[in-house]
Amino acid sequence: MNKSNPLSILLKINAQLEVPIDALLIEQCYAIQQKHQFDKERNSVNEIKKVVEASISIPQGELLI
């Protein structure tokens, strides 16, 4: 039985997108989800939100999308 690696699958699909997402962002979000996957409340939304906001902010910090 060949067990697939979900992160490698996400990165492979991302490479096929017309406008790919930053691989580091995918890896960071995946790590957060993996860390919380067995938590009863699975409260990873705020952590992921911070990572996403940091990745899309303009370097001057004036505007967040």
N, CA, C and O atoms as a Tripos MOL2 file, in Angstrom:
@<TRIPOS>MOLECULE
protein
  260   259    65     0     0
PROTEIN
NO_CHARGES

@<TRIPOS>ATOM
      1 N           0.8450   -1.1880    0.0000 N.3       1 MET1
      2 CA          0.0000    0.0000    0.0000 C.3       1 MET1
      3 C           0.8880    1.2480    0.0000 C.2       1 MET1
      4 O           1.7650    1.3920    0.8520 O.2       1 MET1
      5 N           0.6600    2.1290   -0.9390 N.am      2 ASN2
      6 CA          1.4400    3.3460   -1.0750 C.3       2 ASN2
      7 C           0.6760    4.4940   -0.4290 C.2       2 ASN2
      8 O          -0.3810    4.8950   -0.9160 O.2       2 ASN2
      9 N           1.2060    5.0170    0.6590 N.am      3 LYS3
     10 CA          0.5560    6.1110    1.3680 C.3       3 LYS3
     11 C           1.0350    7.4390    0.7720 C.2       3 LYS3
     12 O           2.2380    7.6940    0.7060 O.2       3 LYS3
     13 N           0.0990    8.2770    0.3430 N.am      4 SER4
     14 CA          0.4740    9.5480   -0.2710 C.3       4 SER4
     15 C           0.7670   10.5990    0.7970 C.2       4 SER4
     16 O           0.2580   10.5340    1.9150 O.2       4 SER4
     17 N           1.5860   11.5500    0.4290 N.am      5 ASN5
     18 CA          1.9300   12.6590    1.3020 C.3       5 ASN5
     19 C           1.0500   13.8470    0.8990 C.2       5 ASN5
     20 O           1.2200   14.3910   -0.1920 O.2       5 ASN5
     21 N           0.1150   14.2560    1.7580 N.am      6 PRO6
     22 CA         -0.8070   15.3350    1.3900 C.3       6 PRO6
     23 C          -0.1070   16.6350    1.0010 C.2       6 PRO6
     24 O          -0.5490   17.3180    0.0770 O.2       6 PRO6
     25 N           0.9710   16.9850    1.6880 N.am      7 LEU7
     26 CA          1.6670   18.2230    1.3540 C.3       7 LEU7
     27 C           2.2600   18.1600   -0.0500 C.2       7 LEU7
     28 O           2.1650   19.1260   -0.8070 O.2       7 LEU7
     29 N           2.8610   17.0500   -0.3950 N.am      8 SER8
     30 CA          3.4400   16.9420   -1.7380 C.3       8 SER8
     31 C           2.3560   16.9940   -2.8120 C.2       8 SER8
     32 O           2.5870   17.5160   -3.9020 O.2       8 SER8
     33 N           1.1890   16.4590   -2.5130 N.am      9 ILE9
     34 CA          0.0670   16.5250   -3.4610 C.3       9 ILE9
     35 C          -0.4000   17.9720   -3.6200 C.2       9 ILE9
     36 O          -0.6420   18.4240   -4.7390 O.2       9 ILE9
     37 N          -0.5280   18.7010   -2.5080 N.am     10 LEU10
     38 CA         -0.9230   20.1070   -2.5790 C.3      10 LEU10
     39 C           0.0760   20.9200   -3.4030 C.2      10 LEU10
     40 O          -0.3180   21.7470   -4.2250 O.2      10 LEU10
     41 N           1.3620   20.6800   -3.1790 N.am     11 LEU11
     42 CA          2.3880   21.4150   -3.9150 C.3      11 LEU11
     43 C           2.3860   21.0510   -5.3970 C.2      11 LEU11
     44 O           2.6350   21.9060   -6.2460 O.2      11 LEU11
     45 N           2.1090   19.7940   -5.7080 N.am     12 LYS12
     46 CA          2.0540   19.3580   -7.0970 C.3      12 LYS12
     47 C           0.8660   20.0120   -7.8200 C.2      12 LYS12
     48 O           1.0010   20.4820   -8.9500 O.2      12 LYS12
     49 N          -0.2820   20.0360   -7.1640 N.am     13 ILE13
     50 CA         -1.4640   20.6830   -7.7500 C.3      13 ILE13
     51 C          -1.2120   22.1760   -7.9100 C.2      13 ILE13
     52 O          -1.5760   22.7670   -8.9270 O.2      13 ILE13
     53 N          -0.5940   22.7800   -6.9160 N.am     14 ASN14
     54 CA         -0.2790   24.2050   -6.9690 C.3      14 ASN14
     55 C           0.5980   24.5340   -8.1790 C.2      14 ASN14
     56 O           0.4100   25.5690   -8.8180 O.2      14 ASN14
     57 N           1.5400   23.6690   -8.4880 N.am     15 ALA15
     58 CA          2.4350   23.8920   -9.6280 C.3      15 ALA15
     59 C           1.6720   23.8900  -10.9540 C.2      15 ALA15
     60 O           2.1450   24.4460  -11.9450 O.2      15 ALA15
     61 N           0.5040   23.2710  -10.9710 N.am     16 GLN16
     62 CA         -0.2930   23.1860  -12.1880 C.3      16 GLN16
     63 C          -1.2710   24.3540  -12.3470 C.2      16 GLN16
     64 O          -1.8990   24.4990  -13.3950 O.2      16 GLN16
     65 N          -1.3980   25.1740  -11.3200 N.am     17 LEU17
     66 CA         -2.3200   26.3090  -11.3800 C.3      17 LEU17
     67 C          -1.7990   27.3830  -12.3130 C.2      17 LEU17
     68 O          -0.5920   27.5540  -12.4830 O.2      17 LEU17
     69 N          -2.7370   28.1060  -12.9150 N.am     18 GLU18
     70 CA         -2.3680   29.1970  -13.8070 C.3      18 GLU18
     71 C          -1.6320   30.2950  -13.0360 C.2      18 GLU18
     72 O          -0.6610   30.8650  -13.5310 O.2      18 GLU18
     73 N          -2.0950   30.5810  -11.8390 N.am     19 VAL19
     74 CA         -1.4470   31.5500  -10.9480 C.3      19 VAL19
     75 C          -1.1790   30.8280   -9.6290 C.2      19 VAL19
     76 O          -2.0280   30.8250   -8.7370 O.2      19 VAL19
     77 N           0.0050   30.2140   -9.5040 N.am     20 PRO20
     78 CA          0.2790   29.4170   -8.3140 C.3      20 PRO20
     79 C           0.3730   30.2450   -7.0370 C.2      20 PRO20
     80 O           0.7070   31.4300   -7.0600 O.2      20 PRO20
     81 N           0.0760   29.6000   -5.9520 N.am     21 ILE21
     82 CA          0.1840   30.1800   -4.6160 C.3      21 ILE21
     83 C           1.6120   29.9400   -4.1280 C.2      21 ILE21
     84 O           2.2230   28.9240   -4.4600 O.2      21 ILE21
     85 N           2.1320   30.8630   -3.3510 N.am     22 ASP22
     86 CA          3.4770   30.7290   -2.8080 C.3      22 ASP22
     87 C           3.5990   29.3990   -2.0360 C.2      22 ASP22
     88 O           2.8200   29.1330   -1.1210 O.2      22 ASP22
     89 N           4.5650   28.5900   -2.4110 N.am     23 ALA23
     90 CA          4.7440   27.2710   -1.7980 C.3      23 ALA23
     91 C           4.9960   27.3720   -0.2960 C.2      23 ALA23
     92 O           4.5580   26.5100    0.4660 O.2      23 ALA23
     93 N           5.6980   28.4210    0.1330 N.am     24 LEU24
     94 CA          5.9520   28.6010    1.5630 C.3      24 LEU24
     95 C           4.6380   28.8050    2.3230 C.2      24 LEU24
     96 O           4.4730   28.2970    3.4320 O.2      24 LEU24
     97 N           3.7140   29.5460    1.7260 N.am     25 LEU25
     98 CA          2.4070   29.7600    2.3520 C.3      25 LEU25
     99 C           1.6610   28.4310    2.4970 C.2      25 LEU25
    100 O           1.0590   28.1650    3.5370 O.2      25 LEU25
    101 N           1.7000   27.6130    1.4710 N.am     26 ILE26
    102 CA          1.0490   26.3040    1.5360 C.3      26 ILE26
    103 C           1.6840   25.4520    2.6370 C.2      26 ILE26
    104 O           0.9830   24.8140    3.4210 O.2      26 ILE26
    105 N           2.9980   25.4510    2.6840 N.am     27 GLU27
    106 CA          3.7010   24.6560    3.6980 C.3      27 GLU27
    107 C           3.3830   25.1350    5.1070 C.2      27 GLU27
    108 O           3.1840   24.3210    6.0090 O.2      27 GLU27
    109 N           3.3340   26.4540    5.3040 N.am     28 GLN28
    110 CA          3.0350   26.9920    6.6320 C.3      28 GLN28
    111 C           1.6040   26.6670    7.0600 C.2      28 GLN28
    112 O           1.3730   26.2720    8.2030 O.2      28 GLN28
    113 N           0.6500   26.8300    6.1550 N.am     29 CYS29
    114 CA         -0.7500   26.5250    6.4760 C.3      29 CYS29
    115 C          -0.9320   25.0270    6.7310 C.2      29 CYS29
    116 O          -1.6670   24.6300    7.6350 O.2      29 CYS29
    117 N          -0.2670   24.2160    5.9430 N.am     30 TYR30
    118 CA         -0.3390   22.7660    6.1340 C.3      30 TYR30
    119 C           0.2210   22.3940    7.5030 C.2      30 TYR30
    120 O          -0.3580   21.5620    8.2000 O.2      30 TYR30
    121 N           1.3270   22.9920    7.8920 N.am     31 ALA31
    122 CA          1.9370   22.6900    9.1970 C.3      31 ALA31
    123 C           0.9980   23.0650   10.3390 C.2      31 ALA31
    124 O           0.9060   22.3420   11.3320 O.2      31 ALA31
    125 N           0.3020   24.1910   10.2010 N.am     32 ILE32
    126 CA         -0.6550   24.6060   11.2270 C.3      32 ILE32
    127 C          -1.8020   23.6080   11.3120 C.2      32 ILE32
    128 O          -2.1860   23.1890   12.4030 O.2      32 ILE32
    129 N          -2.3460   23.2290   10.1630 N.am     33 GLN33
    130 CA         -3.4450   22.2630   10.1510 C.3      33 GLN33
    131 C          -3.0010   20.9180   10.7300 C.2      33 GLN33
    132 O          -3.7390   20.2820   11.4820 O.2      33 GLN33
    133 N          -1.8070   20.5020   10.3770 N.am     34 GLN34
    134 CA         -1.2990   19.2220   10.8740 C.3      34 GLN34
    135 C          -1.1190   19.2760   12.3950 C.2      34 GLN34
    136 O          -1.4080   18.3060   13.0960 O.2      34 GLN34
    137 N          -0.6410   20.4110   12.8910 N.am     35 LYS35
    138 CA         -0.4330   20.5700   14.3330 C.3      35 LYS35
    139 C          -1.7520   20.4610   15.1000 C.2      35 LYS35
    140 O          -1.7830   19.9500   16.2200 O.2      35 LYS35
    141 N          -2.8290   20.9380   14.5030 N.am     36 HIS36
    142 CA         -4.1270   20.9860   15.1800 C.3      36 HIS36
    143 C          -5.0810   19.8590   14.7700 C.2      36 HIS36
    144 O          -6.2230   19.8340   15.2300 O.2      36 HIS36
    145 N          -4.6450   18.9360   13.9250 N.am     37 GLN37
    146 CA         -5.5840   17.9670   13.3760 C.3      37 GLN37
    147 C          -6.2400   17.0690   14.4260 C.2      37 GLN37
    148 O          -7.3440   16.5730   14.2010 O.2      37 GLN37
    149 N          -5.5910   16.8560   15.5520 N.am     38 PHE38
    150 CA         -6.1800   15.9990   16.5720 C.3      38 PHE38
    151 C          -6.7290   16.7880   17.7580 C.2      38 PHE38
    152 O          -7.1960   16.2050   18.7360 O.2      38 PHE38
    153 N          -6.6690   18.1200   17.6670 N.am     39 ASP39
    154 CA         -7.2720   18.9550   18.7030 C.3      39 ASP39
    155 C          -8.7810   18.8700   18.5900 C.2      39 ASP39
    156 O          -9.3410   18.9020   17.4940 O.2      39 ASP39
    157 N          -9.4240   18.7630   19.7270 N.am     40 LYS40
    158 CA        -10.8780   18.6420   19.7220 C.3      40 LYS40
    159 C         -11.5430   19.8460   19.0600 C.2      40 LYS40
    160 O         -12.5020   19.6940   18.3040 O.2      40 LYS40
    161 N         -11.0330   21.0370   19.3460 N.am     41 GLU41
    162 CA        -11.6500   22.2570   18.8130 C.3      41 GLU41
    163 C         -11.0690   22.6780   17.4680 C.2      41 GLU41
    164 O         -11.6950   23.4580   16.7500 O.2      41 GLU41
    165 N          -9.8910   22.1830   17.1140 N.am     42 ARG42
    166 CA         -9.2340   22.5050   15.8390 C.3      42 ARG42
    167 C          -9.2470   23.9970   15.5450 C.2      42 ARG42
    168 O          -9.6360   24.4240   14.4580 O.2      42 ARG42
    169 N          -8.8280   24.7650   16.5030 N.am     43 ASN43
    170 CA         -8.8650   26.2200   16.3640 C.3      43 ASN43
    171 C          -7.5920   26.7390   15.6930 C.2      43 ASN43
    172 O          -6.7500   27.3650   16.3360 O.2      43 ASN43
    173 N          -7.4680   26.4750   14.4190 N.am     44 SER44
    174 CA         -6.2890   26.9110   13.6710 C.3      44 SER44
    175 C          -6.5720   28.1220   12.7910 C.2      44 SER44
    176 O          -5.6660   28.6320   12.1320 O.2      44 SER44
    177 N          -7.8030   28.5810   12.7750 N.am     45 VAL45
    178 CA         -8.2000   29.6620   11.8690 C.3      45 VAL45
    179 C          -7.4020   30.9360   12.1210 C.2      45 VAL45
    180 O          -6.9350   31.5640   11.1710 O.2      45 VAL45
    181 N          -7.2390   31.3250   13.3730 N.am     46 ASN46
    182 CA         -6.5200   32.5660   13.6680 C.3      46 ASN46
    183 C          -5.0550   32.4720   13.2700 C.2      46 ASN46
    184 O          -4.4920   33.4400   12.7590 O.2      46 ASN46
    185 N          -4.4300   31.3220   13.4970 N.am     47 GLU47
    186 CA         -3.0330   31.1430   13.0990 C.3      47 GLU47
    187 C          -2.8810   31.2330   11.5850 C.2      47 GLU47
    188 O          -1.9730   31.8930   11.0800 O.2      47 GLU47
    189 N          -3.7780   30.5660   10.8710 N.am     48 ILE48
    190 CA         -3.7190   30.5920    9.4070 C.3      48 ILE48
    191 C          -3.9940   32.0060    8.8970 C.2      48 ILE48
    192 O          -3.3470   32.4630    7.9550 O.2      48 ILE48
    193 N          -4.9340   32.6860    9.5040 N.am     49 LYS49
    194 CA         -5.2560   34.0590    9.1040 C.3      49 LYS49
    195 C          -4.0190   34.9550    9.2300 C.2      49 LYS49
    196 O          -3.7440   35.7580    8.3380 O.2      49 LYS49
    197 N          -3.2730   34.8200   10.3320 N.am     50 LYS50
    198 CA         -2.0590   35.6220   10.5200 C.3      50 LYS50
    199 C          -1.0240   35.3270    9.4340 C.2      50 LYS50
    200 O          -0.4000   36.2440    8.9000 O.2      50 LYS50
    201 N          -0.8440   34.0540    9.1140 N.am     51 VAL51
    202 CA          0.1330   33.6590    8.0950 C.3      51 VAL51
    203 C          -0.2720   34.2120    6.7280 C.2      51 VAL51
    204 O           0.5630   34.7330    5.9890 O.2      51 VAL51
    205 N          -1.5510   34.0960    6.4020 N.am     52 VAL52
    206 CA         -2.0340   34.5810    5.1050 C.3      52 VAL52
    207 C          -1.9130   36.1020    5.0280 C.2      52 VAL52
    208 O          -1.4490   36.6410    4.0230 O.2      52 VAL52
    209 N          -2.3260   36.7860    6.0780 N.am     53 GLU53
    210 CA         -2.2390   38.2480    6.0740 C.3      53 GLU53
    211 C          -0.7880   38.7100    5.9570 C.2      53 GLU53
    212 O          -0.5030   39.6780    5.2530 O.2      53 GLU53
    213 N           0.1110   38.0400    6.6270 N.am     54 ALA54
    214 CA          1.5240   38.4060    6.5410 C.3      54 ALA54
    215 C           2.0720   38.1780    5.1300 C.2      54 ALA54
    216 O           2.9340   38.9250    4.6670 O.2      54 ALA54
    217 N           1.5780   37.1660    4.4650 N.am     55 SER55
    218 CA          2.1010   36.8440    3.1350 C.3      55 SER55
    219 C           1.5630   37.7770    2.0480 C.2      55 SER55
    220 O           2.1840   37.9200    0.9950 O.2      55 SER55
    221 N           0.4250   38.4050    2.2910 N.am     56 ILE56
    222 CA         -0.1490   39.2700    1.2620 C.3      56 ILE56
    223 C          -0.0050   40.7490    1.5710 C.2      56 ILE56
    224 O          -0.4420   41.5890    0.7840 O.2      56 ILE56
    225 N           0.5940   41.0780    2.6880 N.am     57 SER57
    226 CA          0.7420   42.4900    3.0250 C.3      57 SER57
    227 C           1.8190   43.1220    2.1510 C.2      57 SER57
    228 O           2.8000   42.4810    1.7730 O.2      57 SER57
    229 N           1.6100   44.3770    1.8470 N.am     58 ILE58
    230 CA          2.5910   45.1440    1.0940 C.3      58 ILE58
    231 C           3.7500   45.4490    2.0460 C.2      58 ILE58
    232 O           3.5100   45.7810    3.2070 O.2      58 ILE58
    233 N           4.9980   45.3450    1.5860 N.am     59 PRO59
    234 CA          6.1530   45.5290    2.4790 C.3      59 PRO59
    235 C           6.1090   46.7700    3.3410 C.2      59 PRO59
    236 O           6.6020   46.7400    4.4680 O.2      59 PRO59
    237 N           5.5380   47.8650    2.8560 N.am     60 GLN60
    238 CA          5.4600   49.0820    3.6620 C.3      60 GLN60
    239 C           4.4610   48.9320    4.8060 C.2      60 GLN60
    240 O           4.4630   49.7440    5.7320 O.2      60 GLN60
    241 N           3.6160   47.9170    4.7570 N.am     61 GLY61
    242 CA          2.6380   47.6790    5.8070 C.3      61 GLY61
    243 C           1.4420   48.6100    5.7540 C.2      61 GLY61
    244 O           0.6970   48.7090    6.7290 O.2      61 GLY61
    245 N           1.2440   49.2920    4.6390 N.am     62 GLU62
    246 CA          0.1570   50.2580    4.5580 C.3      62 GLU62
    247 C          -1.1740   49.6390    4.1590 C.2      62 GLU62
    248 O          -2.2290   50.1900    4.4740 O.2      62 GLU62
    249 N          -1.1440   48.5210    3.4830 N.am     63 LEU63
    250 CA         -2.3740   47.9650    2.9380 C.3      63 LEU63
    251 C          -2.3900   46.4550    3.0710 C.2      63 LEU63
    252 O          -1.4160   45.7770    2.7410 O.2      63 LEU63
    253 N          -3.4980   45.9420    3.5540 N.am     64 LEU64
    254 CA         -3.7140   44.5010    3.5830 C.3      64 LEU64
    255 C          -4.8680   44.1850    2.6600 C.2      64 LEU64
    256 O          -5.8780   44.8900    2.6500 O.2      64 LEU64
    257 N          -4.7230   43.1480    1.9000 N.am     65 ILE65
    258 CA         -5.7910   42.7480    0.9850 C.3      65 ILE65
    259 C          -6.8330   41.9710    1.7670 C.2      65 ILE65
    260 O          -7.8320   41.5310    1.1970 O.2      65 ILE65
@<TRIPOS>BOND
     1     1     2 1
     2     2     3 1
     3     3     4 2
     4     3     5 am
     5     5     6 1
     6     6     7 1
     7     7     8 2
     8     7     9 am
     9     9    10 1
    10    10    11 1
    11    11    12 2
    12    11    13 am
    13    13    14 1
    14    14    15 1
    15    15    16 2
    16    15    17 am
    17    17    18 1
    18    18    19 1
    19    19    20 2
    20    19    21 am
    21    21    22 1
    22    22    23 1
    23    23    24 2
    24    23    25 am
    25    25    26 1
    26    26    27 1
    27    27    28 2
    28    27    29 am
    29    29    30 1
    30    30    31 1
    31    31    32 2
    32    31    33 am
    33    33    34 1
    34    34    35 1
    35    35    36 2
    36    35    37 am
    37    37    38 1
    38    38    39 1
    39    39    40 2
    40    39    41 am
    41    41    42 1
    42    42    43 1
    43    43    44 2
    44    43    45 am
    45    45    46 1
    46    46    47 1
    47    47    48 2
    48    47    49 am
    49    49    50 1
    50    50    51 1
    51    51    52 2
    52    51    53 am
    53    53    54 1
    54    54    55 1
    55    55    56 2
    56    55    57 am
    57    57    58 1
    58    58    59 1
    59    59    60 2
    60    59    61 am
    61    61    62 1
    62    62    63 1
    63    63    64 2
    64    63    65 am
    65    65    66 1
    66    66    67 1
    67    67    68 2
    68    67    69 am
    69    69    70 1
    70    70    71 1
    71    71    72 2
    72    71    73 am
    73    73    74 1
    74    74    75 1
    75    75    76 2
    76    75    77 am
    77    77    78 1
    78    78    79 1
    79    79    80 2
    80    79    81 am
    81    81    82 1
    82    82    83 1
    83    83    84 2
    84    83    85 am
    85    85    86 1
    86    86    87 1
    87    87    88 2
    88    87    89 am
    89    89    90 1
    90    90    91 1
    91    91    92 2
    92    91    93 am
    93    93    94 1
    94    94    95 1
    95    95    96 2
    96    95    97 am
    97    97    98 1
    98    98    99 1
    99    99   100 2
   100    99   101 am
   101   101   102 1
   102   102   103 1
   103   103   104 2
   104   103   105 am
   105   105   106 1
   106   106   107 1
   107   107   108 2
   108   107   109 am
   109   109   110 1
   110   110   111 1
   111   111   112 2
   112   111   113 am
   113   113   114 1
   114   114   115 1
   115   115   116 2
   116   115   117 am
   117   117   118 1
   118   118   119 1
   119   119   120 2
   120   119   121 am
   121   121   122 1
   122   122   123 1
   123   123   124 2
   124   123   125 am
   125   125   126 1
   126   126   127 1
   127   127   128 2
   128   127   129 am
   129   129   130 1
   130   130   131 1
   131   131   132 2
   132   131   133 am
   133   133   134 1
   134   134   135 1
   135   135   136 2
   136   135   137 am
   137   137   138 1
   138   138   139 1
   139   139   140 2
   140   139   141 am
   141   141   142 1
   142   142   143 1
   143   143   144 2
   144   143   145 am
   145   145   146 1
   146   146   147 1
   147   147   148 2
   148   147   149 am
   149   149   150 1
   150   150   151 1
   151   151   152 2
   152   151   153 am
   153   153   154 1
   154   154   155 1
   155   155   156 2
   156   155   157 am
   157   157   158 1
   158   158   159 1
   159   159   160 2
   160   159   161 am
   161   161   162 1
   162   162   163 1
   163   163   164 2
   164   163   165 am
   165   165   166 1
   166   166   167 1
   167   167   168 2
   168   167   169 am
   169   169   170 1
   170   170   171 1
   171   171   172 2
   172   171   173 am
   173   173   174 1
   174   174   175 1
   175   175   176 2
   176   175   177 am
   177   177   178 1
   178   178   179 1
   179   179   180 2
   180   179   181 am
   181   181   182 1
   182   182   183 1
   183   183   184 2
   184   183   185 am
   185   185   186 1
   186   186   187 1
   187   187   188 2
   188   187   189 am
   189   189   190 1
   190   190   191 1
   191   191   192 2
   192   191   193 am
   193   193   194 1
   194   194   195 1
   195   195   196 2
   196   195   197 am
   197   197   198 1
   198   198   199 1
   199   199   200 2
   200   199   201 am
   201   201   202 1
   202   202   203 1
   203   203   204 2
   204   203   205 am
   205   205   206 1
   206   206   207 1
   207   207   208 2
   208   207   209 am
   209   209   210 1
   210   210   211 1
   211   211   212 2
   212   211   213 am
   213   213   214 1
   214   214   215 1
   215   215   216 2
   216   215   217 am
   217   217   218 1
   218   218   219 1
   219   219   220 2
   220   219   221 am
   221   221   222 1
   222   222   223 1
   223   223   224 2
   224   223   225 am
   225   225   226 1
   226   226   227 1
   227   227   228 2
   228   227   229 am
   229   229   230 1
   230   230   231 1
   231   231   232 2
   232   231   233 am
   233   233   234 1
   234   234   235 1
   235   235   236 2
   236   235   237 am
   237   237   238 1
   238   238   239 1
   239   239   240 2
   240   239   241 am
   241   241   242 1
   242   242   243 1
   243   243   244 2
   244   243   245 am
   245   245   246 1
   246   246   247 1
   247   247   248 2
   248   247   249 am
   249   249   250 1
   250   250   251 1
   251   251   252 2
   252   251   253 am
   253   253   254 1
   254   254   255 1
   255   255   256 2
   256   255   257 am
   257   257   258 1
   258   258   259 1
   259   259   260 2
@<TRIPOS>SUBSTRUCTURE
     1 MET1         2 RESIDUE 1 A MET
     2 ASN2         6 RESIDUE 1 A ASN
     3 LYS3        10 RESIDUE 1 A LYS
     4 SER4        14 RESIDUE 1 A SER
     5 ASN5        18 RESIDUE 1 A ASN
     6 PRO6        22 RESIDUE 1 A PRO
     7 LEU7        26 RESIDUE 1 A LEU
     8 SER8        30 RESIDUE 1 A SER
     9 ILE9        34 RESIDUE 1 A ILE
    10 LEU10       38 RESIDUE 1 A LEU
    11 LEU11       42 RESIDUE 1 A LEU
    12 LYS12       46 RESIDUE 1 A LYS
    13 ILE13       50 RESIDUE 1 A ILE
    14 ASN14       54 RESIDUE 1 A ASN
    15 ALA15       58 RESIDUE 1 A ALA
    16 GLN16       62 RESIDUE 1 A GLN
    17 LEU17       66 RESIDUE 1 A LEU
    18 GLU18       70 RESIDUE 1 A GLU
    19 VAL19       74 RESIDUE 1 A VAL
    20 PRO20       78 RESIDUE 1 A PRO
    21 ILE21       82 RESIDUE 1 A ILE
    22 ASP22       86 RESIDUE 1 A ASP
    23 ALA23       90 RESIDUE 1 A ALA
    24 LEU24       94 RESIDUE 1 A LEU
    25 LEU25       98 RESIDUE 1 A LEU
    26 ILE26      102 RESIDUE 1 A ILE
    27 GLU27      106 RESIDUE 1 A GLU
    28 GLN28      110 RESIDUE 1 A GLN
    29 CYS29      114 RESIDUE 1 A CYS
    30 TYR30      118 RESIDUE 1 A TYR
    31 ALA31      122 RESIDUE 1 A ALA
    32 ILE32      126 RESIDUE 1 A ILE
    33 GLN33      130 RESIDUE 1 A GLN
    34 GLN34      134 RESIDUE 1 A GLN
    35 LYS35      138 RESIDUE 1 A LYS
    36 HIS36      142 RESIDUE 1 A HIS
    37 GLN37      146 RESIDUE 1 A GLN
    38 PHE38      150 RESIDUE 1 A PHE
    39 ASP39      154 RESIDUE 1 A ASP
    40 LYS40      158 RESIDUE 1 A LYS
    41 GLU41      162 RESIDUE 1 A GLU
    42 ARG42      166 RESIDUE 1 A ARG
    43 ASN43      170 RESIDUE 1 A ASN
    44 SER44      174 RESIDUE 1 A SER
    45 VAL45      178 RESIDUE 1 A VAL
    46 ASN46      182 RESIDUE 1 A ASN
    47 GLU47      186 RESIDUE 1 A GLU
    48 ILE48      190 RESIDUE 1 A ILE
    49 LYS49      194 RESIDUE 1 A LYS
    50 LYS50      198 RESIDUE 1 A LYS
    51 VAL51      202 RESIDUE 1 A VAL
    52 VAL52      206 RESIDUE 1 A VAL
    53 GLU53      210 RESIDUE 1 A GLU
    54 ALA54      214 RESIDUE 1 A ALA
    55 SER55      218 RESIDUE 1 A SER
    56 ILE56      222 RESIDUE 1 A ILE
    57 SER57      226 RESIDUE 1 A SER
    58 ILE58      230 RESIDUE 1 A ILE
    59 PRO59      234 RESIDUE 1 A PRO
    60 GLN60      238 RESIDUE 1 A GLN
    61 GLY61      242 RESIDUE 1 A GLY
    62 GLU62      246 RESIDUE 1 A GLU
    63 LEU63      250 RESIDUE 1 A LEU
    64 LEU64      254 RESIDUE 1 A LEU
    65 ILE65      258 RESIDUE 1 A ILE
